[in-house]
Amino acid sequence: MRAIWKRELKSYFQTVTGWLFIAATLALFGLYFYVYNMYYGSTDISSTLSAVTFLFLVTVPILTMRTLAEERKNKTDQLILTSPVSVEKVVLAKYLATGTVFTISAAVMCLAPLIMSAYGNVAFAKSYVGVLGFWLYGMTCIAIGAFVSSLTESIVISAVLTFVFLFVGYLMTGITNLISQNGNMITKILGCYDLTKHMDMLMQGILDVAGIVYYISMIILFLFLTVQSIQKRRWSMSSKKLKLGVFSSAMVVIGIVVTVAVNLVANALPSSITSIDLTAQKMYSISDDTKEILHNLDEDVTIYVLEAEGNMDDTLATTLKRYEGESSHISVEYKDPSVYPNFYRDYTDDTSITRKSLIVESSKRSKVINYSNIYETSIDYSTYSSQTTGYDGEGQLTSAISYVISDEMPVMYELQGHGETALSGDFKDAIEKANVTLNSLNLMQADSIPEDAQALIINGPTSDFSSDDASKVIDYINKGGKLLVTLSYTDADMSNFYSVLNEFGITAVDGMVMESNTGSYYQAPYYLLPNVESSALTSGVDGYVFTPYAVGLTYNTDTENVTYTPLLTTSDAAYSKTDTTSSLEQTEDDIAGLFTVGLKAEKTMDDTSADILVYSSMSMFTDDADSMVSGNNLSVFSKSIANYIPEDSGSAVVIPVKEYDSSTLTVPASVVIASAVIGIAVIPLLLLAIGIVIWMRRRKK
């Protein structure tokens, strides 16, 4: 078998065929690598690989057309039938020889992520899973070509039929959608020959075991069919032909049935077992918090998708499968608006609901998720163009499921009347995703904090409370109230407001905190990057938190019945600048210290306890500040909100938006030009020239 493999492999490189295949494949790859990765700076190699796959429709038929057809034409196939080496080994050796030629080109492509990494951050796991998908697809195409080559003695017919087989498999997704976008028995049968579906999954960064099983089983099936095709010609007597024909047909049926059964088993397994998300942002995974909610479900929840299944967004469809696989109480139903145009009207009067929107329903209530909320976008107002920056499928779905199963919705109040800043943007969205009803509260118009208040939010007051307002808040604390407070730097007298903090033994230091340690601030000493202390509220933070214009906090650890948990702290080199109109350098009038800029305190009383979360920078809970640290500020805020939501409400989890990797490669112009010249011209032409020279020399002998 090894001798046959060597002979066949050698034959590809003693003619132009092998050299031409590698040259053409690398030339097209080099073209797209230059455009997508070098010129535009994309860190994703999958788009480049995907663009090359259509070339297989032409190159694979040329590569495989002689595999067995020429043996039959030259009558040398009789040697195969009488060889001491079994037909199975002969077919496998020929297939491996052809596959080796393709593998050489794929191996060269493996160098691309390494080259890219010299000019930026590259997700190697995702890149090489994409290469794996590309290689498996190519090896499957070669197996199909080998089978077709065994059916005829004409290499032209072999090439044409292989093209047809591959073309149909390449377009099968579109063909099945044309037949039925909602799917039926015919599309399911035809879908078994969808050669690109699983490759697309792998190129997205999902190590899909079902996809790998599919390609391996298809390779084995077509090699098996190739062996059966050859075996049918072993005998020349008509009676023996009849017997073997029946035997061969039975074996073919068995082979197909086994292949289908193996794939059915692989596809029946939960996606949590068969799929591993290797994307850097875990775009196709669901978090442990979501899994816990799904595992604890004790009532049925139906997710209606306003779209035909065949037209569904792949990313969202994958997320829905994850949810369905995690709990038997979750079911997903597709409702094609073309068939059910008024289905959504039973759940909402909003006419802006678009296709691909979701409706989550339980026996208690329902919630509509507009498709426009699934993806986060940003708008460039200079060009009036929009760009998708994040995926919020999990966040919206988990929020909706928590909402429809909850018995009661928690209510929080946002204080107004003292120059407080209203929460907005992603931070307001985080409260909505936590299924919290946020009401405004002005203490001038209320005798006390409402009894249904799960928490009171005081966001950066810039003018002092009246003594009456402060008393109302303190009364709320003494009844076991929960507070989320941020501070704004101000020169105003805030003694009444600070008396609320004093109830927990917390003191706001005069001035604005500055950092002397260059590793603890960004650009300016008042743009703090504090130390993130270990706690439940900071467990999701991986990196910096940004707290500009912060006020220092101190607390008396001897305060009775109060326990403190520092969340964010400055370095020892920090100081509080008491006069910000002068130089920012530290003077003897400034207050030196290590300060706390994020603190949790719990006050235990006779029959209850009160909680306060204090963050000494109001600006940290704004979209601008959050964008500086890749969503870490929002993560702290979301966990702070969840901290005040009863666990039995089902709303104590807020899943943040999964941001797309917006990083690009920074490639010098000279390298861009060199990649184009070398990848598109030099290497392919050199390989082709070597092949032509070798072929001409052999022809002269």
C-alpha positions in Angstrom: 0.0 0.0 0.0 2.8 2.4 0.8 4.5 1.6 -2.5 1.3 2.5 -4.4 0.9 5.7 -2.4 4.5 6.7 -3.3 4.0 5.8 -6.9 0.8 7.8 -7.2 2.2 10.8 -5.3 5.3 10.8 -7.5 3.1 10.7 -10.6 1.4 14.0 -9.6 4.8 15.7 -9.4 6.3 14.2 -12.5 3.5 15.9 -14.5 2.1 19.4 -14.3 -1.1 18.2 -12.5 0.1 18.3 -8.9 2.1 21.5 -9.4 -0.8 23.2 -11.2 -3.2 22.3 -8.4 -1.0 23.7 -5.6 -0.1 26.8 -7.7 -3.7 27.6 -8.5 -4.9 27.1 -4.9 -2.1 29.2 -3.4 -2.5 31.9 -6.0 -6.2 32.4 -5.1 -5.4 32.1 -1.4 -2.6 34.7 -1.8 -5.0 37.1 -3.6 -7.6 37.0 -0.8 -5.0 37.0 1.9 -3.5 40.1 0.4 -6.9 41.9 0.1 -8.6 40.8 3.4 -5.8 40.3 5.8 -2.8 42.4 4.6 -4.6 45.4 2.9 -7.7 45.7 5.1 -6.0 44.3 8.2 -8.6 41.7 9.0 -7.5 39.3 11.8 -9.9 36.6 10.6 -8.4 34.0 8.2 -11.8 32.3 7.7 -13.1 34.8 5.2 -9.9 34.2 3.1 -10.3 30.4 3.3 -14.0 30.5 2.5 -13.3 32.5 -0.7 -11.0 29.8 -1.9 -13.4 26.9 -1.6 -15.3 27.6 -4.9 -12.0 26.9 -6.7 -12.4 23.3 -5.8 -15.2 23.0 -8.3 -12.6 23.3 -11.0 -9.3 22.0 -9.5 -10.5 18.9 -7.7 -12.1 17.4 -10.9 -8.7 18.0 -12.7 -6.8 16.5 -9.8 -9.0 13.4 -9.5 -10.1 12.7 -13.0 -7.3 10.2 -13.7 -7.3 8.5 -10.4 -9.2 5.4 -11.6 -10.7 6.4 -15.0 -7.3 6.2 -16.7 -6.6 2.8 -15.1 -9.8 1.5 -16.7 -9.1 3.2 -20.0 -5.6 1.6 -20.3 -7.0 -1.7 -19.0 -4.5 -1.6 -16.1 -7.4 -1.9 -13.7 -7.1 -5.6 -14.2 -3.9 -5.4 -12.3 -5.8 -3.9 -9.4 -8.3 -6.7 -9.4 -5.5 -9.4 -9.5 -3.1 -7.6 -7.2 -2.0 -9.3 -3.9 -2.9 -5.9 -2.3 -6.6 -5.7 -1.6 -8.8 -3.3 -3.6 -9.6 -1.4 -0.4 -5.9 -0.7 0.2 -5.3 0.3 -3.5 -8.2 2.8 -3.3 -7.0 4.2 0.0 -3.5 4.6 -1.3 -4.6 6.4 -4.4 -6.9 8.6 -2.3 -4.1 9.4 0.2 -1.8 10.3 -2.6 -4.3 12.8 -4.0 -5.1 14.1 -0.5 -1.4 14.6 0.1 -1.2 17.0 -2.8 -4.1 19.0 -1.3 -2.7 18.8 2.2 0.6 20.4 1.0 -1.3 23.5 0.0 -3.3 23.5 3.2 -0.1 23.2 5.2 1.3 26.3 3.5 -1.9 28.2 4.5 -1.3 27.3 8.1 1.6 29.8 8.0 -0.8 32.7 7.4 -1.9 33.2 11.0 1.7 33.1 12.1 2.5 35.8 9.6 -0.5 37.9 10.7 0.5 37.6 14.4 3.6 39.7 13.7 1.3 42.7 13.0 -1.5 42.3 15.5 -3.5 40.0 17.7 -4.7 36.8 16.0 -7.2 34.3 17.4 -5.1 31.2 16.7 -7.7 28.7 17.9 -10.4 30.1 15.7 -8.0 30.4 12.7 -6.8 26.8 12.8 -10.3 25.4 13.4 -11.1 27.3 10.2 -8.2 25.6 8.4 -9.4 22.2 9.7 -12.8 22.9 8.2 -11.2 23.9 4.9 -9.1 20.8 4.9 -11.9 18.4 5.7 -14.1 19.9 3.0 -11.3 19.5 0.5 -10.6 15.9 1.5 -14.3 15.1 1.1 -14.3 16.7 -2.4 -11.4 14.5 -3.3 -13.2 11.3 -2.1 -16.1 12.3 -4.2 -13.8 12.8 -7.2 -12.2 9.4 -6.7 -15.6 7.7 -6.6 -16.8 9.4 -9.8 -13.5 8.5 -11.5 -14.2 4.8 -10.8 -17.5 5.0 -12.7 -16.1 5.7 -16.2 -13.0 5.2 -18.3 -13.2 8.7 -19.8 -11.2 11.3 -17.9 -13.3 14.1 -19.5 -16.6 12.5 -18.3 -15.0 11.9 -14.9 -14.0 15.6 -14.6 -17.4 16.9 -15.8 -19.4 14.5 -13.5 -17.1 15.4 -10.5 -17.8 19.1 -11.2 -21.5 18.4 -11.2 -21.3 16.4 -7.9 -19.3 19.1 -6.2 -21.4 22.0 -7.7 -24.6 20.4 -6.3 -23.1 19.9 -2.9 -21.7 23.5 -2.9 -25.2 25.0 -3.7 -27.3 22.5 -1.6 -28.1 25.1 1.1 -29.6 27.4 -1.5 -31.4 24.5 -3.3 -33.1 23.3 -0.1 -34.1 26.9 0.7 -35.7 27.2 -2.7 -37.7 24.0 -2.2 -38.9 25.0 1.3 -37.6 27.7 3.7 -39.4 26.0 6.6 -37.9 22.5 5.8 -39.6 19.3 5.0 -38.7 15.6 4.4 -37.3 16.4 0.9 -35.0 19.2 2.2 -33.8 17.0 5.1 -32.9 14.2 2.7 -31.1 16.7 0.3 -29.5 18.4 3.2 -27.5 15.3 3.9 -25.4 16.3 0.8 -24.9 19.9 2.0 -21.1 19.9 1.7 -20.5 23.5 3.0 -22.8 23.7 6.0 -20.5 22.1 8.5 -17.4 23.8 7.1 -19.1 27.2 7.7 -19.6 26.2 11.4 -15.9 25.3 11.7 -14.8 28.5 10.1 -16.9 30.5 12.5 -14.7 29.2 15.3 -16.9 26.3 16.5 -15.1 23.0 16.9 -18.2 21.1 15.8 -17.8 17.3 16.5 -21.0 16.6 14.4 -19.4 18.4 11.5 -16.1 16.5 11.8 -18.1 13.2 12.0 -20.0 14.3 8.9 -16.9 14.8 6.8 -15.1 11.7 8.0 -18.2 9.6 7.4 -18.7 11.1 3.9 -15.0 10.3 3.1 -15.4 6.7 4.3 -18.7 6.4 2.4 -17.4 7.5 -1.0 -14.2 5.5 -0.6 -16.5 2.5 0.2 -18.6 3.2 -2.9 -15.4 3.4 -4.9 -14.4 0.0 -3.7 -17.8 -1.4 -4.5 -17.7 0.1 -8.0 -14.4 -1.6 -8.7 -15.5 -4.9 -7.1 -18.4 -5.1 -9.5 -16.0 -5.6 -12.4 -14.0 -8.4 -10.7 -15.9 -11.2 -12.4 -16.7 -11.6 -16.1 -19.2 -14.4 -16.1 -22.7 -13.3 -16.2 -23.9 -15.4 -13.4 -21.2 -14.2 -11.2 -21.9 -10.6 -12.3 -25.5 -11.1 -11.1 -24.5 -12.5 -7.8 -21.9 -9.9 -7.1 -24.2 -7.2 -8.4 -26.8 -8.1 -5.8 -24.1 -8.4 -3.1 -22.6 -5.0 -4.1 -26.0 -3.3 -4.1 -26.8 -4.6 -0.7 -23.4 -3.4 0.6 -24.0 0.0 -0.9 -27.3 0.3 0.9 -25.8 -0.9 4.2 -23.0 1.6 3.8 -25.4 4.5 3.2 -27.6 3.4 6.1 -24.6 3.2 8.5 -23.4 6.6 7.4 -26.9 8.2 8.0 -27.2 6.4 11.3 -23.8 7.7 12.5 -24.7 11.3 11.6 -28.1 11.0 13.2 -26.5 10.0 16.4 -23.9 12.7 16.2 -26.6 15.4 15.5 -28.9 14.1 18.3 -26.2 14.7 20.9 -26.6 18.0 22.8 -24.7 20.9 21.3 -23.0 21.5 24.7 -21.3 18.2 24.1 -20.6 18.3 20.4 -19.7 21.9 19.9 -16.7 23.8 21.5 -16.7 27.6 21.1 -13.2 28.7 20.3 -13.9 32.3 19.5 -12.2 34.8 21.8 -15.5 36.4 22.9 -17.3 33.0 23.3 -19.8 34.3 20.8 -21.6 31.0 20.4 -21.5 29.8 24.0 -23.8 30.6 26.9 -22.5 31.6 30.2 -22.6 29.6 33.5 -25.1 32.1 34.8 -27.5 31.3 32.0 -26.9 27.6 32.3 -27.9 27.8 36.0 -31.1 29.5 35.1 -31.9 26.9 32.5 -31.1 24.0 34.7 -33.4 25.3 37.4 -36.3 25.8 35.1 -39.4 24.0 36.3 -41.9 25.3 33.8 -42.1 25.3 30.0 -40.9 28.2 28.0 -41.4 28.5 24.2 -39.3 30.8 22.0 -41.0 31.7 18.8 -38.8 32.9 15.9 -40.4 35.1 13.4 -38.5 33.7 10.4 -38.3 30.6 8.3 -35.7 28.2 9.7 -33.8 28.1 6.5 -33.3 31.9 6.5 -32.2 32.2 10.1 -29.2 34.2 11.3 -26.5 31.5 11.9 -25.2 33.1 15.1 -28.7 33.5 16.6 -29.7 30.0 15.5 -26.7 28.5 17.2 -27.5 30.4 20.4 -31.1 29.1 20.3 -29.8 25.5 19.9 -27.6 26.0 22.9 -30.6 27.1 25.0 -32.8 24.2 23.7 -30.0 21.7 24.5 -29.5 22.9 28.0 -33.1 22.4 29.2 -35.9 20.2 28.2 -38.3 23.0 29.3 -37.1 25.2 26.4 -38.6 24.7 22.9 -37.9 26.7 19.8 -40.6 27.1 17.1 -40.1 29.0 13.8 -43.0 31.0 12.5 -42.4 32.2 8.9 -44.0 35.7 8.5 -44.9 34.7 5.0 -47.1 32.0 6.3 -48.1 33.6 9.7 -48.1 37.3 8.9 -50.1 38.3 12.0 -48.7 35.9 14.5 -46.8 38.6 16.5 -50.0 40.7 16.9 -51.1 38.3 19.6 -48.2 39.5 21.7 -47.6 43.1 20.8 -49.1 46.1 19.0 -45.6 47.3 18.0 -45.5 47.5 14.2 -41.8 47.9 14.1 -41.2 44.2 14.9 -39.0 42.8 12.1 -38.3 39.3 10.7 -35.9 37.2 12.9 -37.4 38.8 16.0 -38.2 36.5 19.0 -41.2 36.0 21.2 -40.5 34.3 24.6 -43.6 32.9 26.3 -44.4 31.0 29.5 -47.7 30.3 31.2 -47.3 33.6 33.1 -46.5 36.2 30.5 -44.6 36.8 27.3 -41.8 39.2 26.1 -41.0 40.3 22.5 -37.3 40.8 21.5 -36.9 42.9 18.4 -34.2 41.6 16.2 -32.7 45.1 16.2 -31.8 44.6 19.9 -29.9 41.4 19.3 -27.0 43.2 17.8 -25.2 46.3 19.1 -24.4 48.9 16.4 -22.5 52.1 16.3 -23.0 54.9 13.8 -20.3 57.0 12.2 -22.0 60.3 11.8 -19.3 61.6 9.5 -20.2 59.0 6.9 -23.7 58.1 8.2 -22.6 54.4 8.1 -23.3 51.9 10.8 -21.1 49.0 12.1 -22.1 46.0 14.2 -20.0 46.1 17.3 -21.5 43.4 19.6 -23.9 40.5 19.9 -26.5 40.4 22.7 -28.4 37.3 21.8 -27.7 35.6 25.2 -28.3 38.8 27.2 -31.7 39.4 25.6 -32.8 35.8 25.8 -31.7 35.2 29.4 -33.4 38.4 30.4 -36.6 37.5 28.6 -36.7 34.0 30.1 -36.1 35.4 33.6 -38.9 37.9 33.0 -41.5 35.4 31.8 -40.9 33.0 34.7 -40.7 35.5 37.5 -43.5 35.8 40.0 -42.9 39.5 40.7 -40.8 42.2 39.0 -38.3 44.1 41.3 -38.7 47.9 41.5 -35.9 50.3 42.0 -36.0 54.1 42.4 -33.7 56.6 40.9 -33.4 59.7 43.1 -33.9 63.2 41.5 -33.9 66.8 42.7 -30.3 67.2 43.7 -28.5 67.5 40.4 -28.3 63.7 40.0 -27.5 62.3 36.5 -30.0 59.9 35.1 -28.7 56.6 34.0 -28.6 56.2 30.2 -27.2 54.1 27.4 -25.9 50.7 28.2 -26.3 51.2 31.9 -30.0 51.9 31.6 -30.3 48.9 29.3 -28.6 46.7 31.9 -31.4 47.6 34.4 -34.0 46.7 31.8 -32.2 43.4 31.0 -32.3 42.6 34.7 -36.1 43.0 34.4 -36.1 45.8 37.0 -38.7 48.5 36.9 -36.9 51.8 37.3 -39.0 54.7 38.6 -37.9 58.3 39.3 -38.3 59.6 42.9 -38.3 63.2 44.1 -38.3 63.4 47.9 -39.9 66.8 47.8 -43.0 65.0 46.5 -42.8 61.9 48.7 -43.1 61.4 52.4 -40.8 58.4 52.4 -39.0 55.9 50.2 -41.7 53.6 48.8 -42.1 50.3 50.5 -41.7 48.4 47.3 -38.2 49.8 46.7 -35.8 47.0 46.1 -33.0 49.6 46.1 -32.5 53.3 45.9 -30.1 54.7 43.3 -28.4 58.0 44.0 -26.3 58.8 41.0 -23.8 61.7 41.6 -25.8 64.5 43.3 -24.1 67.9 42.8 -26.2 69.8 45.3 -26.8 69.0 49.0 -29.8 67.2 50.3 -32.1 69.0 52.6 -32.1 67.7 56.2 -35.6 66.4 55.6 -34.5 64.5 52.5 -31.5 63.0 54.3 -33.7 61.9 57.2 -36.0 60.1 54.7 -33.1 58.2 53.3 -31.7 57.4 56.7 -35.2 56.1 57.8 -35.1 53.9 54.7 -31.7 52.6 55.8 -32.9 51.8 59.3 -35.7 49.7 57.8 -33.2 47.6 56.0 -32.9 49.6 52.8 -30.5 49.0 49.9 -28.5 51.9 48.3 -26.4 52.2 45.2 -24.6 55.5 45.4 -22.1 57.3 43.1 -20.3 60.6 44.0 -19.5 63.6 41.9 -16.6 65.9 42.7 -18.0 69.3 43.7 -17.0 72.3 45.8 -20.5 72.6 47.3 -21.2 71.8 50.9 -22.7 68.2 50.9 -22.9 67.7 54.7 -26.5 66.4 54.7 -25.8 64.0 51.8 -22.7 62.8 53.5 -24.6 62.1 56.6 -26.2 59.2 54.7 -22.8 57.7 54.1 -21.9 58.4 57.8 -24.7 55.9 58.8 -22.3 53.2 57.5 -19.2 54.8 58.9 -18.1 56.0 55.5 -16.5 59.4 54.9 -15.9 61.2 51.7 -12.5 62.9 51.6 -12.2 66.5 50.6 -10.9 67.0 47.0 -10.4 64.9 43.9 -8.2 61.8 43.9 -5.0 62.0 41.9 -2.5 59.2 41.3 1.3 59.5 41.3 1.8 55.9 40.3 1.9 56.0 36.4 0.5 52.4 36.2 -2.6 53.5 38.1 -4.0 56.1 35.8 -4.6 56.8 32.1 -3.2 59.9 30.5 -4.0 62.2 33.4 -3.6 61.6 37.1 -7.3 62.0 37.7 -8.2 59.3 35.2 -7.9 56.5 37.7 -7.3 52.8 36.9 -7.8 51.5 40.5 -6.9 48.1 41.8 -9.8 45.7 41.4 -10.1 43.8 44.7 -11.4 40.2 44.8 -15.1 40.0 45.5 -18.3 38.6 44.1 -19.1 42.0 42.5 -15.8 42.2 40.6 -15.6 38.5 39.7 -16.4 39.2 36.0 -13.8 41.9 35.6 -10.8 40.9 33.5 -8.7 44.0 33.2 -9.0 47.7 34.2 -11.9 49.6 35.6 -12.0 53.3 34.7 -13.0 55.8 37.5 -12.4 59.4 36.4 -12.8 62.4 38.7 -13.2 60.2 41.8 -13.7 61.3 45.4 -11.7 59.4 48.0 -13.5 57.2 50.5 -12.4 56.2 53.9 -14.2 54.1 56.5 -13.9 53.3 60.2 -13.4 49.6 60.6 -14.3 49.9 64.3 -17.9 51.0 63.4 -20.2 48.6 65.3 -22.3 46.2 63.3 -20.9 47.2 59.9 -18.9 45.0 57.7 -16.9 46.4 54.8 -15.8 44.9 51.5 -13.5 47.1 49.5 -14.1 46.7 45.7 -11.8 49.3 44.1 -8.7 50.9 45.7 -6.0 53.3 44.7 -2.3 52.8 45.1 -0.3 54.0 48.2 0.9 56.9 46.0 -2.5 58.4 45.6 -3.5 61.8 47.1 -6.6 63.9 47.2 -6.2 67.3 45.5 -8.0 69.9 47.6 -7.5 72.7 45.2 -8.0 71.6 41.6 -7.6 75.1 40.2 -3.8 75.0 40.9 -1.1 72.7 39.7 -2.0 69.0 39.8 1.3 68.2 41.6 1.0 67.1 45.2 1.3 69.8 47.8 1.4 69.9 51.6 -2.3 70.9 51.7 -3.3 67.8 49.8 -4.4 64.6 51.6 -2.2 61.6 51.2 -3.4 58.2 51.4 -4.5 54.9 50.0 -8.2 55.6 49.1 -11.1 53.4 48.4 -13.1 54.3 45.3 -15.5 51.4 45.4 -16.9 50.0 48.6 -19.7 47.7 49.9 -20.9 48.1 53.4 -23.5 46.1 55.3 -25.0 47.3 58.5 -26.7 44.8 60.8 -29.5 46.0 63.0 -31.8 44.2 65.5 -34.1 42.4 63.1 -32.8 43.5 59.7 -29.7 44.7 57.7 -29.0 47.6 55.4 -26.7 47.6 52.4 -24.8 50.3 50.5 -22.7 50.2 47.4 -20.6 53.4 47.0 -18.6 54.2 43.9 -16.9 57.5 44.2 -17.0 58.4 40.5 -20.3 59.2 38.8 -18.6 59.3 35.4 -17.6 55.6 35.6 -21.2 54.6 34.9 -21.3 56.2 31.5 -20.9 54.7 28.0 -17.8 56.9 27.3 -15.9 55.7 30.4 -17.0 52.1 29.9 -15.7 52.1 26.3 -12.2 52.8 27.6 -12.1 49.5 29.4 -14.0 47.1 27.1 -17.1 46.9 29.2 -15.6 46.3 32.6 -17.4 49.3 34.2 -20.7 47.9 32.9 -19.9 44.5 34.3 -19.4 46.0 37.8 -22.6 48.0 37.5 -24.6 44.9 36.3 -23.4 42.8 39.2 -24.1 45.7 41.6 -27.7 45.8 40.3 -28.0 42.0 40.5 -26.7 42.2 44.1 -30.0 43.8 45.1 -32.3 41.5 43.3 -33.7 38.6 45.2 -32.4 35.3 43.8 -35.9 33.8 43.8 -37.1 36.5 41.4 -35.1 34.9 38.5 -33.8 38.3 37.5 -30.5 38.4 39.4 -28.4 37.8 36.3 -27.4 40.4 33.7 -25.5 39.0 30.7 -23.4 41.8 29.1 -23.1 42.3 25.3 -20.4 40.2 23.7 -18.3 42.7 21.9 -16.9 41.9 18.5 -13.1 42.0 18.1 -12.6 45.3 16.4 -8.8 45.0 16.3 -7.0 45.1 13.0 -3.6 44.3 11.7 -1.2 47.1 11.4 0.8 46.1 8.3 3.5 48.3 6.8 2.9 49.3 3.1 6.0 47.5 2.0 4.8 44.3 3.6 1.4 44.6 2.0 3.0 45.0 -1.5 5.4 42.1 -0.8 2.6 39.8 0.3 0.8 40.6 -3.0 3.8 40.0 -5.2 5.0 36.9 -3.4 1.6 35.3 -2.7 -0.1 36.0 -6.0 2.7 35.8 -8.4 6.1 34.6 -7.2 5.2 31.4 -5.4 2.5 30.2 -7.8 4.5 31.0 -10.9 7.6 29.3 -9.4 5.7 26.2 -8.6 4.1 26.1 -12.1 7.5 26.6 -13.7 9.0 23.7 -11.8 6.1 21.5 -12.9 6.5 22.5 -16.5 10.3 21.9 -16.4 9.9 18.5 -14.9 7.2 17.5 -17.4 9.3 18.7 -20.4 12.4 16.8 -19.2 10.4 13.6 -18.8 8.8 14.1 -22.2 12.2 14.3 -23.9 13.5 11.1 -22.3 
